Amino acid sequence: MRKPLRVFSVASVLLMSLSVRALAAQEGYKISVDAAMVTTDVTVIGTAASELRAEDFIIYDNDVAQQVSHFSRDQIPLAVAIVIDRSLSVQKYMPMLQIAAVSSLRRLNPEDQVALFGFDYSVSRINDLTEDRSLIAEKIGRIKNQLGTNIYDAIYEATKYLKKKAPQRRRAIIFISDNIRMGPSGHNAKGAREELLETATTFYNIKTPADFGPLMFGEVNRRSLLETDPEVRRMAAETGGEVLDMQKGISVQAALEKVISNLRLQYTIGFNPSDAGQTGVFRRLAVKLAATDRCPGCQLLTRSGYYPGLSAPLSVASSAPKAPKDSAQKSEKSLIERNIVIAGNSNLDLTDIPFTVKAAEQPDTDGQPQIRVDLQIDFSKVAAKSIEGKYACKLRITVFYADSKGKIFGSDWRILEGQLREGTYNQAVKSGVSFTTTVPLKVPQQILKIVVYDEGSDKVGSKMVRLP
């Protein structure tokens, strides 16, 4: 049974209004609230003939067309909870998850906020909502694998937290898991799904393949362990999100970039229901295009419905400030450096930016021991932006050096950038780009971990090199 709607006195309603204004002042942007208004975020998958407007959409409340009274696009700041599965079955993919998650944060607006959750048998809020991307990046890099996969509690707790801490923002959850539920749960699928719908939280699921490694199970038990939970897919469908399955050929990074892109391109549509409905009784929502030729073949994603009297009120940012440019640039640089460090500490060789490497001992002019490192980078995988007839690119090349046990004790950071004419660019794509640097030789059996990071795409290549 759903909770009954609370009855507020006129005085308490005024206090609520004052509280909302106080929150607006703290958030730093203007907010207007209409308690009778219902809103839904709409993601348009496809390419419109031109920018869509309010009159291009028709919204239905229990099959009755409604008058759109609010319309905006990416004007209301986001509150995003990244929820990462810490179970052993996902352990193999954790370094890639960490690197991809860090890269995706750069796609958000400076005023958007991110929280980080991890879950196994229990659920942990690793970091509260913050605009500090570097802090989130650092915490992602510390995630350790445990036992269990408490899916419903993780979704419920993250949704509840966003509702409490970000009532005046668009809310979204990015849920990264193999979707195989293991262990007891305090909440069921129905409770988690209803919490998502009540709070108008968009739910995205990046589904990783399950890998139990050398763990041994009986055939029947193993088959049951590998059955993913269908309720997760239902939650995504009913909240206007998607399930992005890595087993269908999409990488973690591509999936995260698609999620962030969808959130950045969301339309927020609000209406005042012609029929208020009964408190706590689910009402169906549907959004369609008034004319399909405005966006041929496009798909619209939005939540399937709402509960009158239980959903959060509309928040409209009429003058959301932008973070200072130098602050945004500093945060971006910090994220890039964090991503490189995570790649350097990973035991995996990453292949999104392929390269070959030769390393050999070569004394410097003073006879001091050093290592010469020669790279040949596959430039066809590098993102180059066309600017005034030239192709601009920027690669960060970092050589970490470690002892025989893999403990890093130093690094060499370089930047390779330029604006290439078309002929030079085409030749680079065909034959690759060479790069040479030297690093000190400090210990016997020194190990090198080389990272090539493309700022244009956030793609990473890395290799571990042991000297002869």
N, C-alpha and C positions, 0 to 999 in steps of 0.2 A: 504494500500500500504506500502510495506516495505521501509525502509530508503535506499537510494543509497549508494554504496561503496564510501568512501572518496578516493581521489587521492592524494598520498603523493609524494613530491619531494624526490630526492636522499638525500638531506640534512636532511629532516624530518625523513626519514627512518633511517639514521645514528643516529639521536637524539633518536629515539625510541629504537634502539639497545643499546645505552648508558644507557637509562633509565632502560631497562631490566637488564643490568649488575649491575646497582646501586641497584635495587630491590633485585637481587640475593645476593649481599653483605649484605643487611639488613636482609634478610631471614636466612642467615647463611649456605647456601648450594649452590653448583654449579648448574647452569641452562644453558641448551642449547636451542635455539629457532630456529624453522624452520617454517616460516610463511606459507609455502605451505603445511605443514603436517596437516593431520586430525587425531585426536585421539578419541578413545572411551574407556570407562571403561567397563570391562566385568566381571560379577559375575557368577561363575560356581556353580550351585546347584547340589550337588552330590559328590561322592568320585571317584577320578581318580585312575587308576592303579598305577601311579607314577606321579611325578611332571610334569605338562604340560609345554611344550616349545612352542616357536614361531611357529615352523613348525606344531604343532598340531591344529592351528587355520587357518581358511580361512575367510577373510573379503571381503564382497561384497559392492561395491559402485554403486548404481543404477543397481544392478544385474550383475556387472562386477567384477570378482575376482581381488584383488589388491595384490601387493607385500608388505608384512609387513616389515616396516623399523624401527620400534621401538617396543620393548617388555619389560615390566617390571611387577613386582608384589609387591605391597605395598611399593614401593620405593619413591614415590612422597607423601609428607605429605598431610594430609587431612585438609580441612576447612569445618566444619560441622555447620549448623544452626539448632538448636533445636527450633521448632516453636510450641508453646503450646496454645491451645484453652482456652480462659478464660471465655467462655460463661457459663450461669447458668446451662445448660443441662449437663455439664461435671463436675460440682462442686463436686458431690458425689465421683468421681474418682481422684480428685486432690491430696489428700495425697499419694495415691498409685503411681500416676504419678510422683510426686516429688521424692519419694524414689527410684523408678525404674530408673528415669532419672539420678539421682546422681550415682547410682551403675553402670550404663552403661558407664559413663565417665572413669571409671577405665580400660575399655577394649581398650581405644585408646592408640596410641603410644605417648611417652612424647612430641614429636615435633609437634603432631597434634594440631589444634586450634579449639575452639568451640565458637560460638556466641549464644545468647539467645534472642528469640523474643516471645512476647505474643500478642494475638489479640482477640478483641471482635468486636464492631462496628468500632474501629480504630486499627491500628497496631503500636506496640511499640517495638523498639529495646532496650531490657532491659540491654544487655551487649554486647560490641564489641567483636570481635575475640580475644581470649586469650588462652594461655597455662595454665593459672591458674585455675585448676579444682575446687579448693575450692571456688573461687569467683563465678563461675557459679553455684555451689551447693548452695551457700548462696542466690543468686538471685532467684533460682528456689523456694526456701523455702518461698520467700516473695510474690509469685504470688497470686493475689486476683481475685475473679470472678466478672465479669461484665455482661452487656447485649450485645447481638448480636454476629454474627459469620461471619466476613468479610474474607471469604476463599481466594478469588482470589487476593485481595490486599496483604494479608499476604504472599502468595506464591511469588507473583511478587516482593515485596519489599525485601524479604529475598534473592531471587535469584540475584536481582540487586546488593544488598550489597556484596554478595560473589564474584560476577564478578568484582566489583570495588576494593575490599580489598584483594582478594586472587586470582589474575590472574595466579599465578604460582603454584597453588595447585589443587589437586583433590577436587571437590566440591560436597557436598551432603546436602540435607535437610531432617530432620526427623520431619514430620508433625503429631502432636498428636491432634486428633479432632474426634468429632462424625460425621463430614462431612455434617452437616445440615446447609445449608447456610441461614442466616437471616440478612436482612438489605442491604442498598445500597452498591455498590462497584465501585471504580474508574476504575478498570480493569476487563475485561471479561476473561472467561476460555481460549479463544484462545490466548490472549495476555500473560497470565501466562504460558501457555504450550509452546509457542514459545520462551519465555525468558529462560525457562528451557533447551530447545533443543539447542538454540544458545550458551548457556554458558556451555554446556556439564555437567549439574548439575543433579546428580542422585537424584530422589525423592522417599522417603519412607513415607508411611502413616500408622500410628498406629491408627486404627479406634476403638474408645471407644463406648460403648452402650450409647444411648441418654436417659437421665433421667430428666424429667421436674418436678418430685416430685409432690407437691400438686397444681401446676399451673393448672388452669381450662381453657379449650378451647372448642369451639364447635367441634363436631365430624369431620366435613369436614376440618375445619382449623387445628385441631390436626393431622389429617392424612397427610395433606400437610407438616406440620412441621416435621414429622417423616420420610420424604422422603430424603434419603441421596443423595448428589450430585454425579452423575456418572462421571463427568469430573475429579474428584480427582483420581478415579481408572484409567482413561485413561492416566493421567499425569504420574502415577507410571509405567504403562505398557510401555509407549513410551520413558521413560528416563532410563530404565534398573533397576527400583526399584520394590517394591512390596507393596501391601496392606495387612497388618496383622490385621485381624479382631478379636477383643476380644470376640465377640459373637460366634466365632467358637472354643472357648475353650482355646485360648492362653492368658496368663497373660501379663500385661504391661511389667513386667521385662523380661519375656522370649522373647517378641517381640523386645524390645530394644536390648537385647543381640544378637538376630539373625541379626538385622540391622547392629550393630557394627561389628559382625563377618564377614558378607558379605562384608562390606567396607574394612575390614582389608585383606580380601582374594581376592580383585579385581585384575584383570590383566589390564594393560593399553596397548592398541595396537594402533600403529600409522602407517599411510601409506601416500604416496604422490600420490594423485589421478592421474590416467592416463588421465582423462578428467577433466579439472579444473571446468567446469560447469559455469553457469551464476550466478553472484553475487545475493544473496538473494533469490534464487529459491531452494526450498527444495529438497534434494537428500536423497534417501533411503539408510540406512545402514543395513547390516545383518552380523552376525558372526556365523559360524558353525565350528564343529569339523571336521578335515580332516578324522579322522577315529573314529567311534563311540565306538570301542572296547577300546580306550584309556580311556574313561570315560563312562562306560555303564549306560544308563538311565539318564545321566546328562542333566540338563536344563541350557541354557545360557541366561543371562539377559544383555541387552545392549540397548543403545538409538536407536530409530527407524530411525534416520536420522540427518541431519545437514543442515545449510545454508552456502554455500561457501562465504567467505569474511566477515562473521559476527561472526564466532566462535572464541573463544580465541585460541592463538597459543599454541603449545605444550610446556610444561615445563617438563624437565627431571632432577630429583635430582640424580646426580652421586655420591655425597658423603654427604648425609644428616647426620648431627651429632646427636648423641644420648644425651639426657639430662643426667647430672651426676646422678649416681645411688642413692646417698643420697638425691638428690633433688626429684627424682621420688618416693622414699620411703616416703619422707615427705609429698608429695602431696597425695599419696595413703592413708596415715594415716589420713590426714585431711579430705579426702572424706568420709572415713569410719565413722569418728566421726561426720561429718555433717549429714550423713545418719541416724545415731543413734539419733541425736538431733531431726531431722524431725519426726522420728517414735515416739519419746517421746512426741512431741507436738501434734501429731495427736489424734483426738478423736476416731479413728477407732482401733479396735483390729485386728492385722495382724496375719495371720495363716500359713505362709510359713514354719516357724519353730514352731511346736506345743509344748506347755508345760502347765503343771498345776502348780498352785501356792497356797501356804498357807502362810498367814501373820498374826502375832499376837504380841501384846505388851509383851515385856519381858525385865525387867530392867537389866542393866549391873551389873558388880561386885561392882560398887560404888553406886548402887541404882538409877542411872540416867535412865530416860525413853528411851527406844529404841524399834525398831520393828525387829523381826526375820522374815526373808523371806526364805522360802524353795521352791525350784523349782525342778520339775521332767521333764526333757527335752526329747522329742521324738528324739532319736539319729538316727533313720532311715532316717530322712530328712536332716541330716547334711552331707555335702560333705567332705569325707575323702580321702586324696591322699596317694597312696601306695608308700612308700619310703623304699627301702632295706628291704622288707618283713614286714614293719610295716605300720600302718595306721595313718597318721598325720592329725590333725584337730585343728582348732582354733576358739573358740567362744568368743565373747565380750558380757558380761552381764552387763547391766546398769540399776540401779534402780533410777528413778527420783522421788522426793517427792514434793508434792504440797499442797497448802491450800485447803479449802473446795470449793473455786471457780475455782480450777484448775490451779492456778498460781504456776509455778515451782520455788522453792527457793533453791533447792539443788539436788545433785545426787551422786551416788556411782558407780564407774567404776571398773570392774574386767575383767580379761582375764582367760579363761579356755582352756588350750591347752595341747596336749600330743601326743606321738607316741605310739599307742597301738598294742600289739601283736594280731595275728589273733583271738585267743580265747577270749581275752578281748574285742576286737572290736565286735565280733559276739554277745557276751553277752550284750554289750551296746546297740546294735541295737535291741536286743530282749526285754530288760527290761528298757531301757532308762538310763539317767545319772542324778544323784542328785547333787544339788548345794545349798549351804546355805550361806547367808550373813546377816548382820545387818545394819540398818540405824537409825539415831536418830529420835526420836519422838519430834517434835518441836511445833506443833500447834494442837488444837482440830480438830477432823474430818479430819485428815491428809489423803491425797490420794497418792497412789503409782502408777506409770506407769513404768512397767518392760519391757525392750527390750532385746531380745536375737538375736544377729547378727552373722551370719556364714560367716567368711571371705572367705571360700572356694567357696561359691556360691553366696555371697551377698544377701542371703535370710534373711528375718526378721520375727521374731515373737514378738508380743507385747500384753500386757494385762493391763487393768486399774483395780486397787484393792482399794476398800473402806474398811477400818477397821470396825470391828463390833462395 
